[in-house]
Amino acid sequence: MKNIRKYILSITPVAFLIVFLAVVIRVYGIDALSGPSQLVLIVSTGIAVLIAILFFHKSWKTLEAEINHSIGSIGSPIVILLLIGLLSGTWMVSGIVPMLIYYGMQIINPHVFLITSCLISAIVSVMTGSSWTTVATIGVALMGIGKAEGFSDGWTAGAILSGAYFGDKMSPLSDTTVLASSLCGTPLFTHIKYMTITTVPAFTITLLIFLTAGFLSPSAASIDTTAFTTALSSKFDLSPWLLLVPVATGAMIYKKLPAIIVLFASSVLAIVFAVIFQPQVLAEVSGVANAAAPGTVPSAVILFKGAMVSCFGSTSVDSGFAPVNALLATRGMAGMLNTVWIILCAICFGGVLKASGMLANIVSLVIPLTRTRVGLVASTVVSGIFFNATAADQFLSIMLNASMFGEIYRKEGYEPRLLSRSIEDSSTVTSVLIPWSTCGMTQSTVLNVPTLTYLPYCFFNILAPLTSIIVAATGYKIYKVAKG
């Protein structure tokens, strides 16, 4: 009876969090991440503190110490998240991302539309580190093209989302990738390299499916991307020299430089190229009246202001074509603040659960299922999907999963990269398949396609968790930490 009471008390804060989040998401929809979800986490943390003090007899100092320790452990990831915002703004304003999209659009053909949409979405998502940005920009344009080609909304949205979440999962600029690797103690690029073992097979199968479906589709209409490409080329100087920035970034990644150095150096390079190739865009971004007047040379002060705004603030550029305007809009470092906010709140919640012993009690319920390698990975994958469906947010799913299974993986002697990969194979990619989650609601709203309509066609998102379990069953490159 005492054990049952212990488990009920331990689950209570989590149950409250799930119910309260469901209400908030129902009321606020996609705006839930702008404050309501964070407040839910703080209130849930308060309830956890009360239970910890009144029933588990933990002192506030003990709880506070764990919160401080947990927040201290995410100092570098928070800096990386801010630098990701910096990079996304500078790469867009400098013309790097517009150039990649412009040339990508040139190769679209009716028979390879689905596989091309998937690949373009993947490339943009890898370059930006954001599935949300990819879907809200190039994804919207591709949906329009798909309709013109006669493809069903489900197939087109499935191709876009499969590519977008592949890129989100594999990009060193992705906040979920940074979060999963940092919480598990896995170096960022080690984490990404290890994920290729499960991700590449799942994505390859996905591409083959879309390629086959494209050739079997009775589509004869030609794709007209003139308006899109014309708007990009008329607004930006799409010089091939811009490729030097992603090439240099790739070289730094290959050399395994720290993520913070890579992100910062790449952003600085992008700013330099923006000044050289896109002075009129910087002038427009600066917000100074008549700064971008045709035929005028922006002053150094205006260029400086434009560069600064592209780094830290919201930018908007008028290309004369609404879909391209949406693509060119960025939020810089400020755009990452809601993510940082929810991470800090979730860390407080997890810290209290850990210090009070409630997390250990919850984990003990699933320990019998983790005695084998396959059982451990499968439990992690299923847990990630479960938290996506209950907590309705991929960040919470990643954090709760890392907290629940971190100690188990350490005790079993497995390398932390196995945990971080298993979490990404589930928490990150399945979030968009849950209709009431923040990802599901956002992407459904942006693409104007119901979640259950595109779900059967999100082949990568479905295959990734299965591939993770299959690879665990084979034992391929799964090692235990050498003792001593």
C-alpha positions in Angstrom: 0.0 0.0 0.0 2.9 2.3 0.8 4.5 1.7 -2.6 1.2 2.4 -4.4 0.9 5.7 -2.5 4.5 6.5 -3.5 3.8 5.9 -7.2 0.6 7.9 -7.2 2.2 10.9 -5.5 5.1 10.6 -8.0 2.9 10.5 -11.0 0.6 13.4 -9.8 2.8 16.3 -11.0 3.2 14.7 -14.4 -0.5 14.0 -14.7 -1.3 17.5 -13.7 1.2 18.8 -16.3 -0.4 16.7 -19.1 -4.0 17.7 -18.3 -3.1 21.4 -17.8 -1.1 21.4 -21.1 -4.0 19.8 -22.9 -6.3 22.6 -21.7 -3.8 25.3 -22.6 -3.2 23.9 -26.1 -6.9 23.6 -26.7 -7.4 27.3 -25.7 -4.3 28.9 -27.2 -3.5 26.6 -30.1 -0.1 27.3 -31.8 0.4 30.3 -29.4 0.8 27.9 -26.5 4.6 28.2 -26.7 4.5 31.9 -26.3 4.0 31.8 -22.6 1.0 29.5 -21.6 3.0 26.3 -21.7 5.8 27.9 -19.7 3.4 28.9 -17.0 2.0 25.4 -16.9 5.5 24.1 -16.3 6.1 26.6 -13.5 2.8 25.7 -11.8 3.5 22.0 -12.2 6.9 22.6 -10.7 5.2 24.3 -7.7 2.9 21.3 -7.2 6.0 19.0 -7.4 7.8 21.1 -4.8 4.8 20.8 -2.4 4.6 17.1 -2.8 8.3 16.7 -2.4 8.4 18.7 0.9 5.1 17.5 2.4 5.2 13.8 1.5 8.8 12.9 0.6 10.3 15.1 3.3 12.8 16.9 1.0 14.1 20.3 2.0 13.8 23.3 -0.3 17.6 23.6 -0.3 17.9 20.1 -1.7 15.4 20.9 -4.5 16.9 24.3 -5.2 20.4 22.8 -5.4 19.3 20.3 -8.1 17.5 23.1 -10.0 20.6 25.2 -10.0 22.7 22.2 -11.1 20.3 21.3 -13.9 20.2 24.9 -15.2 24.0 25.1 -15.0 24.3 22.0 -17.2 22.4 23.7 -20.1 24.4 26.9 -20.2 26.2 25.9 -23.4 23.1 24.6 -25.2 21.3 27.9 -24.5 24.2 29.8 -26.0 24.1 27.5 -29.0 20.3 28.1 -29.4 20.9 31.8 -29.5 23.7 31.4 -32.0 21.3 29.3 -34.1 18.9 32.3 -34.2 21.9 34.5 -35.2 22.9 32.1 -38.0 19.4 31.7 -39.4 19.0 35.5 -39.7 22.4 36.1 -41.3 22.2 33.2 -43.7 18.8 34.4 -44.9 19.7 38.1 -45.3 23.0 37.3 -46.9 21.2 35.4 -49.7 22.7 32.0 -48.9 19.4 30.3 -48.1 17.5 32.1 -51.0 20.3 31.0 -53.4 20.0 27.3 -52.3 16.2 27.4 -52.7 16.4 29.2 -56.1 18.7 26.6 -57.6 16.7 23.8 -56.0 13.5 25.0 -57.6 15.1 24.7 -61.0 15.3 21.0 -60.9 11.6 20.2 -60.1 9.9 18.0 -62.7 6.4 16.5 -62.4 7.6 12.9 -62.2 10.1 13.7 -59.5 8.1 16.3 -57.7 7.5 14.3 -54.5 11.1 13.2 -54.1 12.3 16.7 -55.0 10.0 18.3 -52.5 11.3 15.9 -49.9 14.9 16.6 -50.8 14.4 20.4 -51.0 12.7 20.4 -47.6 15.5 18.3 -46.1 18.2 20.6 -47.5 16.5 23.8 -46.3 15.8 22.2 -42.9 19.4 21.1 -42.5 20.6 24.6 -43.5 18.2 26.4 -41.2 17.9 23.8 -38.4 14.2 24.4 -38.3 11.4 22.2 -39.6 8.9 24.9 -38.6 10.7 27.5 -40.7 11.0 25.1 -43.6 7.4 24.1 -43.6 6.1 27.7 -43.2 8.2 29.0 -46.1 9.3 26.6 -48.9 6.7 24.0 -47.7 3.8 26.4 -48.4 5.2 27.1 -51.9 5.5 23.4 -52.5 2.0 22.7 -51.4 0.8 25.2 -54.1 2.9 23.5 -56.7 1.6 20.1 -55.6 -2.0 21.2 -56.1 -1.2 22.5 -59.6 0.4 19.1 -60.4 -2.6 17.2 -59.2 -1.0 15.5 -56.2 -3.2 14.9 -53.2 -2.6 17.1 -50.1 -1.6 14.1 -48.1 1.2 13.0 -50.5 2.6 16.5 -50.9 2.5 17.3 -47.1 4.0 13.9 -46.3 6.9 14.6 -48.6 7.5 18.1 -47.2 7.3 17.0 -43.6 9.4 13.9 -44.1 12.2 16.0 -45.5 11.7 18.8 -43.0 12.0 16.5 -40.0 14.9 14.6 -41.5 16.7 18.0 -41.7 15.6 19.1 -38.3 16.9 15.8 -36.8 20.3 15.9 -38.6 21.1 19.6 -38.6 23.7 20.9 -36.1 21.6 24.1 -36.1 18.5 22.4 -34.8 17.4 23.2 -31.3 16.0 19.6 -30.7 19.3 18.1 -31.9 21.3 20.4 -29.6 18.9 19.7 -26.7 18.9 15.9 -27.0 22.7 15.7 -27.4 23.4 18.1 -24.5 20.9 16.5 -22.1 22.4 13.1 -22.7 26.0 14.3 -22.5 26.8 13.4 -26.2 29.1 15.8 -28.2 26.9 17.4 -30.9 28.7 16.1 -34.0 29.2 12.7 -32.4 25.4 12.6 -31.9 24.7 13.6 -35.5 27.1 11.0 -36.9 25.7 8.2 -34.8 22.1 9.1 -35.9 23.0 8.4 -39.5 23.0 4.6 -38.7 19.2 4.7 -38.2 18.3 7.9 -40.1 19.9 7.2 -43.5 18.1 3.9 -44.0 14.8 5.3 -43.0 15.2 8.4 -45.3 16.5 6.2 -48.2 13.4 4.1 -48.1 11.3 7.2 -47.8 12.9 8.7 -50.9 12.3 5.5 -52.9 8.7 5.5 -51.9 8.2 9.1 -53.1 10.2 8.4 -56.3 8.0 5.4 -57.1 4.8 7.3 -56.3 5.9 10.2 -58.5 6.4 8.1 -61.6 3.1 6.2 -61.0 1.1 9.4 -60.6 -0.9 10.4 -63.7 0.3 14.0 -63.6 0.9 15.9 -66.8 0.7 19.6 -65.8 4.0 21.5 -65.9 5.2 23.3 -62.9 5.5 27.1 -63.1 8.0 28.4 -60.5 8.7 31.6 -62.4 7.0 33.9 -59.9 9.0 32.3 -57.0 12.4 32.2 -58.6 11.9 35.7 -60.2 11.1 37.2 -56.8 14.2 35.7 -55.3 16.6 36.6 -58.1 15.2 40.2 -58.3 15.7 40.8 -54.6 19.1 39.1 -54.1 22.4 38.9 -55.8 22.5 35.1 -56.0 26.2 34.8 -56.7 27.8 31.4 -56.7 30.4 33.0 -54.4 27.8 32.7 -51.6 28.5 29.0 -51.6 31.8 29.7 -49.9 29.9 30.2 -46.6 28.2 26.7 -46.4 31.4 25.2 -47.8 33.5 26.8 -45.0 30.9 25.8 -42.5 31.0 22.2 -43.7 34.8 22.3 -43.4 34.7 23.5 -39.8 32.2 20.7 -39.0 34.5 18.2 -40.7 37.3 19.4 -38.6 35.1 18.8 -35.5 35.4 22.3 -34.2 33.1 23.1 -31.2 29.5 23.9 -32.3 29.7 27.4 -30.7 32.8 28.3 -32.8 31.2 26.9 -36.0 28.0 28.8 -35.6 29.6 32.0 -34.6 32.3 31.9 -37.4 29.7 31.0 -40.0 27.4 33.9 -38.9 30.3 36.4 -39.1 31.1 35.1 -42.6 27.5 35.5 -43.6 27.4 39.1 -42.4 30.5 39.9 -44.4 28.9 38.4 -47.5 25.7 40.2 -46.8 27.5 43.6 -46.8 29.3 42.7 -50.1 26.4 41.1 -52.0 23.2 42.3 -50.4 23.7 45.9 -49.3 20.2 46.9 -50.5 18.6 44.1 -48.5 20.5 45.2 -45.4 19.4 48.7 -46.0 15.8 47.6 -46.2 16.2 45.4 -43.0 17.7 48.4 -41.2 14.3 50.1 -41.1 15.7 53.5 -42.0 13.4 55.4 -44.3 14.6 55.5 -48.0 17.7 53.6 -47.0 17.1 51.1 -49.7 16.1 53.5 -52.5 17.1 52.2 -55.9 20.4 53.7 -57.2 21.6 54.8 -53.8 24.6 53.4 -51.9 23.7 52.6 -48.3 25.9 54.3 -45.7 28.1 52.4 -43.3 25.8 53.2 -40.5 22.8 51.8 -42.3 24.7 48.6 -43.3 25.8 48.2 -39.7 22.2 48.7 -38.4 20.8 46.2 -41.0 23.5 43.6 -40.1 22.7 44.0 -36.4 18.9 43.7 -36.9 19.4 40.5 -39.0 21.4 39.1 -36.1 19.2 39.7 -33.2 15.7 40.9 -34.4 12.8 40.3 -36.7 13.4 41.0 -40.4 11.0 41.4 -43.3 11.9 42.0 -46.9 9.4 42.9 -49.6 10.0 40.9 -52.8 6.7 41.7 -54.3 5.6 38.0 -53.9 3.9 37.0 -50.6 5.2 33.4 -50.4 8.8 34.7 -50.8 8.2 37.4 -48.3 7.2 34.7 -45.8 10.4 32.8 -46.7 12.6 35.8 -46.1 11.2 36.7 -42.7 13.5 35.8 -39.8 13.5 36.4 -36.1 17.2 36.2 -35.3 18.4 35.5 -31.7 15.2 36.9 -30.3 13.2 34.2 -32.1 14.9 31.6 -29.9 13.8 33.2 -26.6 10.5 31.2 -26.3 12.5 28.0 -26.8 15.0 29.0 -24.1 12.1 30.0 -21.9 10.4 26.7 -22.1 13.7 24.8 -21.6 14.4 26.7 -18.4 10.9 26.0 -17.1 11.1 22.3 -18.0 14.5 22.0 -16.4 13.1 23.3 -13.1 10.3 20.8 -13.3 12.7 17.9 -14.1 15.1 19.0 -11.4 12.4 18.9 -8.7 11.2 15.4 -9.9 14.8 14.2 -9.8 15.8 15.6 -6.4 12.6 14.5 -4.8 13.0 10.9 -6.0 9.7 11.1 -7.9 11.5 10.6 -11.2 13.2 7.5 -9.9 9.9 6.1 -8.7 8.4 6.6 -12.2 11.4 5.0 -13.9 11.2 2.0 -11.6 7.8 1.2 -13.2 9.5 0.6 -16.6 12.8 -1.0 -15.4 11.5 -4.6 -15.9 11.2 -3.7 -19.6 14.8 -2.5 -20.0 16.7 -5.6 -19.1 17.7 -6.3 -22.7 19.3 -4.0 -25.2 16.2 -4.1 -27.5 13.9 -3.7 -24.6 15.8 -0.6 -23.4 15.8 1.1 -26.8 12.2 0.1 -27.5 11.1 1.5 -24.1 12.9 4.8 -24.9 11.3 5.0 -28.3 7.8 4.2 -27.0 8.3 6.6 -24.1 9.2 9.4 -26.6 6.0 8.8 -28.5 4.0 8.6 -25.3 5.3 11.9 -24.0 4.6 13.5 -27.4 1.0 12.3 -27.1 0.6 13.3 -23.5 2.8 16.3 -22.9 2.0 17.5 -26.5 5.4 19.1 -27.0 8.7 17.6 -28.4 10.9 19.7 -26.1 9.2 18.3 -23.0 9.3 14.8 -24.5 13.0 15.0 -25.1 13.7 16.4 -21.6 11.4 13.9 -19.8 12.9 11.0 -21.8 16.5 12.0 -21.1 15.7 12.4 -17.4 13.9 9.0 -17.1 16.4 6.9 -19.0 19.7 8.6 -18.4 20.6 6.7 -15.2 19.4 3.4 -16.7 21.7 3.7 -19.7 24.6 4.6 -17.4 24.0 1.7 -15.1 23.7 -0.7 -18.0 27.0 0.7 -19.3 25.8 2.0 -22.7 27.4 5.0 -24.4 25.3 8.2 -24.0 25.0 8.5 -27.8 22.7 5.5 -27.9 20.3 7.3 -25.6 20.4 10.6 -27.5 19.9 8.8 -30.8 16.9 6.8 -29.4 15.3 10.0 -28.1 15.7 11.8 -31.4 14.4 8.7 -33.3 11.1 9.1 -31.4 10.6 12.4 -29.6 11.7 14.6 -32.5 10.2 12.9 -35.5 6.9 11.7 -34.2 5.8 15.0 -32.7 4.3 16.2 -36.0 2.1 13.1 -36.1 0.1 14.0 -33.0 -2.9 16.2 -33.9 -3.1 18.0 -30.6 0.7 18.6 -30.1 2.3 21.9 -30.8 4.1 20.5 -33.9 1.0 18.7 -35.2 -1.2 21.8 -34.8 1.3 24.2 -36.2 2.2 22.2 -39.4 -1.5 21.3 -40.0 -2.4 24.9 -39.8 0.4 26.2 -41.9 -0.1 23.6 -44.7 -3.9 23.7 -44.3 -3.9 19.9 -44.2 -5.4 17.9 -41.3 -2.8 15.9 -39.3 -4.6 12.6 -40.0 -4.6 13.3 -43.7 -0.8 13.7 -44.0 0.1 11.1 -41.3 0.0 8.0 -43.5 2.4 9.7 -46.0 5.0 10.9 -43.4 7.0 7.8 -44.2 10.3 9.0 -42.6 8.5 10.0 -39.4 7.0 6.5 -39.2 10.0 4.5 -40.2 12.6 6.3 -38.0 11.3 4.8 -34.7 11.0 1.4 -36.2 14.5 1.6 -37.6 15.9 2.5 -34.2 14.5 -0.6 -32.7 15.6 -2.8 -35.6 19.2 -1.6 -35.4 19.1 -2.2 -31.6 18.0 -5.8 -32.3 21.0 -6.3 -34.7 23.4 -4.7 -32.2 25.2 -2.8 -35.0 27.7 -0.4 -33.5 26.1 -0.5 -30.1 28.9 -0.7 -27.5 29.2 -0.5 -23.8 31.5 1.9 -22.1 34.8 0.2 -21.2 35.2 -0.1 -17.4 38.3 1.1 -15.6 
